[in-house]
Amino acid sequence: MHMLTIGAFAKASRLSPKALRLYDELELLRPARVDPDTGYRYYTTGQLEQARLVAWLRRLGMPLARIREVCALDPAAAATEIRAYWARVEAETAVRRDLAAFLVDQLSQTPEMSRKDTTMLELRYAAHSDRGRVRPENQDTAYAGGRLLAVADGFGPAGAPASGAAVEALRFLDTEEVPAGDVLNLLDEAVRGANDAVRDAAGGAGDAGDAGGAGDAGTTLTALVWTGSRLALVHIGDSRAYLLRDGALFLITHDHTVVQSMIDEGRLTAEEAVAHPQRALLLKALPGATAPDAELRLHDAHPGDRYLLCSDGLSTVVPEPRIRALLTETPSPADTVLALVAEANGAGGPDNVSCVVADVVER
């Protein structure tokens, strides 16, 4: 039997030696022989077809776990599986295309185009928070008012006081009318105050924003402040904000997690992230050692827009298509938050779940 060194096999299969070693560890493509003295790997020419299939599937972006399943199938079944995978990719690409179009529209508007009569629009809103089916206590905080919408997901020994302190530090924004031109500066100052309040509430347990929350008390924070024509967003952590506009659902925040950073760098696919052991590890949270590095930006409001803020107790167990369906089918914000929480609990409720829903309506 003709044997190829790992270097020769890598060249013939168009896979790198590093990839071949990884696929050996994952039992995707085992070498035909491993030298007991040197540990050097050898492959047969008969393995080239499977190696090339693995390489092609990786170029498609298929997760390694799914590639393992495809490689175990007969050719006809493998073709069916690849067809199903690509149909899903195309559907997800269509969603991203819609998001790109939304962002282009947002960023292309001039001040004259985006200016609205502040007396014409208002929010109708509701909030609901639930312990879930597994956790012994609820460490989330959800708040909805005429000018402030907020969700905070606490963690650690003082998670509940931490999330409550973060939201309480923003409550003054619900009682003051804030001009759109000043709101981001005011919100930045408010988050600095929230950072200090969370540190005090956590009893100086540590700086969660630097340690990723490992063993420390802290909280995420995602909030919207209404100016009468725009919504100002502040976001830190892995709670989320969604916008439902014209029937399409857009995720308007970015998770500050180790797993999301790996996806951004191309080291992990979204499918692989679901089962990653560090999927809950945060890169940013309150409190931070220095000024909090939160996302801050403005969103123009359109009549008919529906916003959802939620903790990861919803987003990790309820798929986005189902979230979109519930937001679309349930008329009132009060009924919608209850329906979303019930859906999360129906999926096992492994975490606390909190939702805030707000509709932009004409007065």
TORKOL-115428 format. One record per residue (C-alpha): residue in one letter; x, y, z. Coordinates in Angstrom, 1 decimal, decimal comma, m for minus. Layout:
// TORKOL-115428
   resn        X        Y        Z
      A        X        Y        Z
...
END
This chain:
// TORKOL-115428
   resn        X        Y        Z
      M      0,0      0,0      0,0
      H      1,5      3,3     m1,1
      M      1,8      5,7      1,9
      L      2,0      9,5      1,8
      T      3,7     11,7      4,4
      I      1,5     14,3      6,0
      G      3,2     17,0      3,8
      A      2,6     15,1      0,6
      F     m0,9     14,3      1,5
      A     m1,6     17,9      2,5
      K     m0,4     19,1     m0,9
      A     m2,5     16,5     m2,8
      S     m5,7     17,1     m0,7
      R     m5,3     20,9     m0,5
      L     m5,5     20,8      3,3
      S     m2,7     22,1      5,5
      P     m0,8     19,8      7,8
      K     m2,3     21,9     10,7
      A     m5,8     21,1      9,4
      L     m5,0     17,4      9,0
      R     m3,7     17,2     12,6
      L     m6,9     19,0     13,8
      Y     m9,1     16,6     11,8
      D     m7,3     13,7     13,3
      E     m8,0     14,9     16,8
      L    m11,7     15,4     15,9
      E    m11,8     11,9     14,3
      L    m12,8     13,5     11,0
      L     m9,9     12,1      9,0
      R     m7,6      9,6     10,8
      P     m4,2      8,8      9,4
      A     m3,7      5,3      8,0
      R     m0,6      4,9     10,2
      V      1,1      6,8     12,9
      D      4,8      6,0     13,5
      P      5,1      4,8     17,1
      D      8,5      6,3     17,6
      T      8,2      9,7     15,9
      G      4,4     10,2     16,0
      Y      4,6     11,1     12,3
      R      1,3     10,6     10,4
      Y      1,0      8,7      7,1
      Y     m2,0      8,6      4,8
      T     m3,0      6,4      1,8
      T     m4,0      7,6     m1,6
      G     m7,4      6,1     m1,0
      Q     m8,1      8,7      1,7
      L     m7,7     11,6     m0,8
      E    m11,3     11,6     m1,8
      Q    m12,6     12,0      1,8
      A     m9,9     14,6      2,5
      R    m11,0     16,6     m0,5
      L    m14,7     16,3      0,5
      V    m13,7     17,7      4,0
      A    m11,8     20,6      2,4
      W    m14,8     21,4      0,1
      L    m17,3     21,3      2,9
      R    m15,1     23,6      5,0
      R    m14,9     26,1      2,1
      L    m18,7     26,1      2,2
      G    m18,5     27,1      5,9
      M    m20,0     23,8      7,2
      P    m19,4     23,2     10,9
      L    m17,0     20,4     11,7
      A    m19,6     18,4     13,6
      R    m21,9     18,5     10,6
      I    m19,0     17,5      8,3
      R    m18,4     14,5     10,4
      E    m22,1     13,5      9,9
      V    m21,9     14,0      6,1
      C    m18,7     12,0      5,8
      A    m20,4      9,1      7,5
      L    m23,3      9,0      4,9
      D    m23,5      7,3      1,6
      P    m23,1      9,6     m1,4
      A    m26,9     10,1     m2,1
      A    m27,6     10,9      1,6
      A    m24,6     13,1      1,8
      A    m25,9     15,1     m1,3
      T    m29,2     15,5      0,4
      E    m27,6     16,8      3,6
      I    m25,4     19,2      1,7
      R    m28,5     20,5     m0,2
      A    m30,3     21,1      3,0
      Y    m27,4     22,8      4,6
      W    m27,0     25,2      1,6
      A    m30,7     26,0      1,7
      R    m30,3     27,2      5,3
      V    m27,2     29,2      4,4
      E    m29,1     31,0      1,6
      A    m32,0     31,7      4,0
      E    m29,6     33,2      6,6
      T    m27,8     35,2      3,8
      A    m31,1     36,7      2,8
      V    m31,6     37,8      6,4
      R    m28,2     39,4      6,5
      R    m28,9     41,1      3,1
      D    m32,0     42,7      4,6
      L    m29,9     43,9      7,6
      A    m27,3     45,3      5,3
      A    m30,0     47,2      3,4
      F    m31,5     48,5      6,7
      L    m28,0     49,7      7,8
      V    m27,4     51,4      4,4
      D    m30,7     53,1      4,7
      Q    m30,0     54,2      8,3
      L    m26,5     55,6      7,5
      S    m27,6     57,3      4,2
      Q    m30,2     59,5      5,7
      T    m29,4     63,2      6,0
      P    m30,5     65,2      9,1
      E    m33,3     66,7      7,0
      M    m34,5     63,2      5,9
      S    m34,4     61,9      9,5
      R    m36,0     64,9     11,3
      K    m39,5     64,2     12,6
      D    m42,1     66,2     14,4
      T    m41,4     65,2     18,0
      T    m45,1     65,7     18,9
      M    m46,3     63,0     16,5
      L    m44,8     59,8     17,9
      E    m44,8     58,0     21,3
      L    m44,0     54,6     22,8
      R    m46,4     51,9     24,0
      Y    m44,5     49,4     26,1
      A    m44,5     46,5     28,5
      A    m41,8     44,6     30,5
      H    m41,8     41,2     32,1
      S    m39,1     39,2     33,9
      D    m39,3     35,5     35,1
      R    m37,1     33,2     37,1
      G    m37,4     30,5     34,5
      R    m37,7     26,8     35,2
      V    m34,2     26,0     36,6
      R    m32,6     28,9     38,4
      P    m33,3     29,3     42,1
      E    m33,6     33,1     41,9
      N    m34,2     35,8     39,3
      Q    m31,1     37,9     38,7
      D    m32,5     39,8     35,8
      T    m34,1     43,3     35,9
      A    m36,4     44,6     33,2
      Y    m37,9     48,1     33,1
      A    m40,2     49,9     30,7
      G    m41,3     53,5     30,9
      G    m42,3     56,4     28,6
      R    m38,7     57,4     27,9
      L    m36,6     54,5     29,2
      L    m36,5     50,8     28,3
      A    m33,9     48,5     29,9
      V    m32,9     44,9     30,5
      A    m30,0     43,9     32,7
      D    m28,9     40,3     33,3
      G    m27,0     39,9     36,6
      F    m24,5     37,1     37,4
      G    m22,4     36,0     40,3
      P    m23,1     36,0     44,0
      A    m24,7     39,5     43,9
      G    m26,2     39,3     40,4
      A    m29,7     40,5     41,4
      P    m28,5     43,6     43,2
      A    m26,0     44,3     40,3
      S    m28,7     44,2     37,6
      G    m31,1     46,3     39,7
      A    m28,4     48,9     40,4
      A    m27,6     49,2     36,7
      V    m31,2     49,9     35,7
      E    m31,8     52,2     38,7
      A    m28,9     54,3     37,7
      L    m30,7     55,1     34,4
      R    m34,1     55,7     35,9
      F    m33,6     59,5     36,0
      L    m33,7     59,4     32,2
      D    m37,3     58,3     32,3
      T    m38,4     61,5     34,0
      E    m36,5     64,1     31,9
      E    m37,1     65,1     28,3
      V    m33,8     64,7     26,6
      P    m33,0     66,5     23,3
      A    m31,7     64,0     20,6
      G    m28,6     66,1     20,2
      D    m27,5     65,6     23,8
      V    m28,8     62,2     24,6
      L    m25,6     60,2     23,8
      N    m23,5     62,3     26,0
      L    m26,0     62,1     28,8
      L    m26,3     58,3     28,3
      D    m22,6     57,9     28,4
      E    m22,5     59,8     31,8
      A    m25,4     57,7     33,0
      V    m23,6     54,4     32,2
      R    m20,5     55,6     34,1
      G    m22,8     56,2     37,0
      A    m24,3     52,7     36,5
      N    m20,8     51,2     36,5
      D    m20,1     52,7     39,9
      A    m23,5     51,7     41,2
      V    m23,0     48,1     40,1
      R    m19,6     47,9     41,7
      D    m21,1     49,1     45,0
      A    m24,0     46,7     44,7
      A    m21,6     43,8     44,0
      G    m19,7     44,6     47,1
      G    m16,4     45,2     45,3
      A    m16,5     41,6     44,2
      G    m14,3     42,4     41,2
      D    m14,3     44,0     37,7
      A    m16,5     41,8     35,7
      G    m15,8     43,7     32,5
      D    m12,2     42,6     32,5
      A    m12,5     39,2     34,0
      G    m15,4     38,1     31,7
      G    m17,6     37,5     34,7
      A    m15,7     34,4     35,8
      G    m16,5     34,1     39,5
      D    m17,3     37,8     39,8
      A    m20,6     39,6     40,3
      G    m21,8     41,9     37,6
      T    m24,4     42,5     35,0
      T    m25,1     43,1     31,3
      L    m27,0     46,3     30,3
      T    m29,0     47,0     27,2
      A    m31,2     50,1     27,2
      L    m33,0     52,5     24,9
      V    m33,8     56,1     25,7
      W    m36,7     57,8     23,8
      T    m36,2     61,4     22,6
      G    m39,6     61,8     20,8
      S    m38,2     61,1     17,4
      R    m35,2     58,8     18,0
      L    m34,1     56,0     20,3
      A    m30,6     56,1     21,8
      L    m29,1     52,7     22,4
      V    m26,6     51,7     25,1
      H    m25,3     48,1     25,2
      I    m22,8     46,1     27,0
      G    m22,8     42,3     27,4
      D    m24,9     39,7     25,7
      S    m28,5     40,9     26,4
      R    m29,9     41,9     23,0
      A    m32,0     44,5     21,2
      Y    m34,1     43,7     18,1
      L    m36,0     45,9     15,8
      L    m39,1     44,6     13,9
      R    m39,7     46,9     10,9
      D    m41,9     46,1      7,9
      G    m42,1     42,5      8,9
      A    m38,3     42,0      9,0
      L    m36,5     41,3     12,3
      F    m33,1     42,9     12,8
      L    m30,6     42,3     15,6
      I    m29,2     45,8     16,4
      T    m26,7     44,8     19,1
      H    m23,6     42,8     19,0
      D    m22,9     40,2     21,7
      H    m19,8     41,0     23,8
      T    m18,8     37,4     24,3
      V    m15,7     35,2     23,7
      V    m17,7     33,0     21,3
      Q    m19,0     36,0     19,2
      S    m15,4     37,3     18,9
      M    m14,3     33,9     17,6
      I    m17,2     34,0     15,0
      D    m16,1     37,6     14,0
      E    m12,6     36,4     13,5
      G    m13,7     33,4     11,4
      R    m12,4     30,9     13,9
      L    m15,9     29,5     14,7
      T    m19,3     29,3     12,9
      A    m22,6     30,2     14,4
      E    m23,6     26,6     14,5
      E    m20,4     25,6     16,3
      A    m20,9     28,4     18,8
      V    m24,1     26,9     20,1
      A    m22,2     24,0     21,8
      H    m19,0     25,8     22,6
      P    m18,0     25,5     26,3
      Q    m17,3     29,2     26,6
      R    m20,5     30,4     24,9
      A    m21,6     32,3     28,1
      L    m18,2     33,9     28,8
      L    m18,5     37,7     28,6
      L    m15,8     40,0     27,2
      K    m17,6     43,1     28,5
      A    m19,9     43,7     31,4
      L    m20,5     46,1     34,3
      P    m18,6     46,8     36,4
      G    m15,4     47,5     34,5
      A    m12,0     48,5     35,9
      T    m12,1     51,7     34,0
      A    m14,9     53,7     32,2
      P    m17,3     51,1     30,7
      D    m16,7     50,4     27,0
      A    m20,4     50,4     26,0
      E    m21,9     50,7     22,5
      L    m23,7     54,0     22,1
      R    m25,7     55,1     19,0
      L    m28,9     56,7     17,8
      H    m31,7     55,0     15,8
      D    m34,4     56,9     13,9
      A    m37,9     55,8     14,8
      H    m40,6     55,0     12,3
      P    m44,3     54,6     13,0
      G    m45,0     50,9     13,3
      D    m41,5     49,9     14,5
      R    m41,5     47,4     17,3
      Y    m38,4     47,0     19,6
      L    m37,5     44,1     21,8
      L    m34,9     44,1     24,5
      C    m34,2     40,7     26,1
      S    m31,8     38,8     28,3
      D    m30,0     35,7     26,8
      G    m32,6     33,5     28,6
      L    m34,8     34,2     25,6
      S    m32,3     34,4     22,7
      T    m30,4     31,3     23,5
      V    m33,4     29,0     23,6
      V    m35,9     30,6     21,2
      P    m34,9     30,7     17,5
      E    m35,0     34,1     15,8
      P    m37,7     33,0     13,3
      R    m40,0     32,1     16,3
      I    m39,2     35,4     18,0
      R    m40,1     37,2     14,8
      A    m43,4     35,3     14,6
      L    m44,4     36,1     18,2
      L    m43,5     39,8     17,7
      T    m45,5     39,9     14,4
      E    m48,5     37,9     15,6
      T    m49,1     39,3     19,1
      P    m50,7     42,8     18,9
      S    m50,1     44,4     22,4
      P    m46,7     44,8     24,0
      A    m48,1     43,4     27,3
      D    m49,3     40,2     25,6
      T    m46,1     39,9     23,6
      V    m43,7     39,9     26,6
      L    m45,8     37,2     28,2
      A    m45,8     35,2     25,1
      L    m42,1     35,5     24,7
      V    m41,4     34,5     28,3
      A    m43,8     31,6     28,0
      E    m42,0     30,4     24,8
      A    m38,6     30,4     26,6
      N    m40,0     28,5     29,6
      G    m41,7     26,1     27,2
      A    m38,2     25,4     25,8
      G    m37,0     24,3     29,2
      G    m36,5     27,8     30,8
      P    m32,8     27,0     31,7
      D    m32,1     30,7     32,6
      N    m33,9     33,7     33,9
      V    m35,7     35,4     31,0
      S    m36,7     39,1     30,7
      C    m38,3     40,9     27,8
      V    m39,2     44,5     27,1
      V    m41,4     45,3     24,0
      A    m42,1     48,8     22,8
      D    m44,1     50,0     19,8
      V    m43,5     53,3     18,1
      V    m47,0     54,7     17,4
      E    m48,5     58,0     16,2
      R    m50,2     60,0     18,9
END
